[in-house]
Amino acid sequence: MSLRWKIAQAAEIRWWQNYLKKRPKADYLIWKRKYWKTLLSRLNLTILRGEKVLDAGCGPAGIFMVLEEFQTDAMDPLLDDYEKKLDHFSKSQYPNVRFFNEPLETFSPNERYKKVFCLNAINHVADLDLCFDKLVDFTEDGGTMIVSIDAHNFTFFKKIFRVLPGDILHPHQFNLEEYQRMIIDRGCKLEQSILYREDFFFNYYILIFTK
């Protein structure tokens, strides 16, 4: 793993600690569940009972929070650290979710998934090409992959951020078209590209692909 990735991982934990320290646990968890339910409704995604679902790069409050009635796996290389350092996350709160403390680069499940979510995570991985290969491989033929990205709006700043740590949490800096092409070139069909939030440097998109 690169030094930049290791620095980003350490910064990720500190970010969560700072973000959550002023947010009461019960209030935050209620808000976050509502956020995920709203997102699923806006994406118009239907998940059938019995379908296998993966939350890749789930963090301490991923979409797994509202997917307990399905066969859900959730993986993240910082899960054990989150459980030790954050009051807001405990694996025992989600008894029907299987958790894996592992980076996406080495995660090797013995099954494929009908729905693969990778939300707020792909910008954080160490090996972007390998991780896109993995996400596509994890998705069943005919299945759906949902990836969210922070995509650069300006080529100038994209180049600057690749050299300087202007965005320390995200080792990878690309625009929307580049991210879309990475998955399309792996044999997936882009079904939707949803602009979910606008900002100056980056826009936040949710991309939905079928395999």
N, C-alpha and C positions, 0 to 999 in steps of 0.2 A: 504494500500500500504506500502511496506517495506521501511525502511530508505534508503537502498541502491538504490532502485528505485527512490525515491525522489531526492537523490543526483545526480543520473544519469540524471534525467529530468532537473535539474538546470544546470548541466554541458552541456547538449545538447543545451540549449539556448545560453549559452556563446560561445560554439563552433561555432554556426552559426553566431553570431555577429562578432567573430574574423575572420571567413572564408570569410564573405561577405564584410567586411569593405573596402577592397582594390580592390573589383570587381565592376566596374560600372554596374548599374542595367540593362541597355539595353543590354550590351554585355553579361552579365551573363545569362539573360533569353534566348537570342538567342542560346548561347552555350548549355544550359540545355535542351532546346527543341530538339536540334540536337542530344544530348546524348540519350534522350529517344527514338527518332525515330530510331537511330542506334541500340539500344538495341532490340526494337521490331522486326526490320529486322533480326537481328542475331538470335533471338529466333524463327523466322519463325512463329510468331503468327498472325493469322487472326482474326480480330474483325469485326463482321458484323454490319452494321447500324441497330440500334434498340436494340442491345444487351445491357443488364444491366451490368455495370462494377463497381467494388469497388476498391478503392485505400486505403488500410488499413494501418494506420501509415504513412500518406502521406507526413508529413513534409511541409515546405514552398515551395518546388519545386519538388513535386512528379510527377509521370507519368500522373496524371490528366491533366497536362499542354498540353499534345498532344492527349487527349481523349475527347475533348469538343463536338465532333460531335456524341458521343454515350451518353447513359443514365448513366452518371458517378456520383457516390457518392465518397466523399473523407473525411476521418475522421482521427483525430489526437488530443490527449489531450492538445497539445500546440498551436493549431491554433490561438487562440485569442492572446496569448503572441507573436507569430511570427508576427501577423499583427500589434501589437503595437510597437514592438521593432526592426523590420526589414523593411527597405525601399523596399526590393525586393519582398515582398509578400503582396497582397491585394486580398481579396475574390472577390471584384468587377471586377477584371481583368478577371475573369472566370465566366461569368454570367450563363453559361449552366451547371456548376458543382454545386452539392449540397454539402455544407460543414457541418461537424459535429464536434464540439469541444468536444470530448469525448474520453476516453480511450477505447481500444478494449474490455477490460473486461466487460464494461457495455453497449457497443453499441448494440442496438437491432433494426435493421431495420425491416420493415414490408414486406420484399421481399427477394428473393434470386437472386444471380448474376451468369451470364454465365461465367464471368471472374472475379476472385478475385486476386488482386495483393497485396502482402505484401513485399515491397522492402526496404531493409535497416532498418527494423523496428522490426522484431520478437525478435532480441537480446535485444531490449530496453523495452519490456513489463514487467509488474510486476508479473503476474501469467502466466507462459509459458503454462502449461497444459490447463488452461481455454481458453487461446487465440487460441491454436491450435484447441480446440473443436469448438470455435466460427468460425474460418476461414473455417473449414470443413462444419459446419452447414450453413454458408452463401452461400456456393457454390451449385448451382443447380445440380441435378442428371445429369450426362453427361457433367457437366461444368468443367472448368479448373482453377486450383489454382497455382499461380506463387509466389514462396517464395524465397527471397535471404537471404543468411546467411554468416556471418564470422565464419568459422569453424576452430577449432584448428588443427594444424599439429602435435603437440607433447603432449602426455599424461602428461608429467612432468609439462609443463607450464600451461596446462589446470587446473591441480590441484592447482598450485600456484596461478593462477588468480582467482580461486574460493575463496581463502582465503584472498588474498591481492588485493587492488584496482589497479592492473596493467592496467586494461582496464575499467576505471570508467564509460565510456558511456554505457557499456554493462553489465547488471546485470547477464546474463546467459552465461555460458562457456561450450560448447559442441563441439564434432568433427562431421565430415560429416555424418558418419554412424548413430550416435545418433540422429541427426536432421531428417535424412531420415526415421528412424524407428518410430519416434514420429508421423509422418503423415501416413505412411503405416499402422501402427497399428490402425489408425482411419478409415480404410476402403478405402483409396485412392491408386491409382496405380501410381507409379513413372514412368513417361514417359521419362524425361531427367534430367540429372545432369550435368550442364555445369560449367566448371571451367572458370570463367570470369576474375579473376585477382589473381595473386600469390604474396604472401608475406612470411616473415619468420615465424611469430607466427601463422597467419591465412591465409587461402586461401578464396577467395570470390566466392561462388557458387550461381548459380541460379537453383532452383529445380522446375520442372514442373510436376504437378500431375493432373490426371483426377479423378473425383468422380463417 
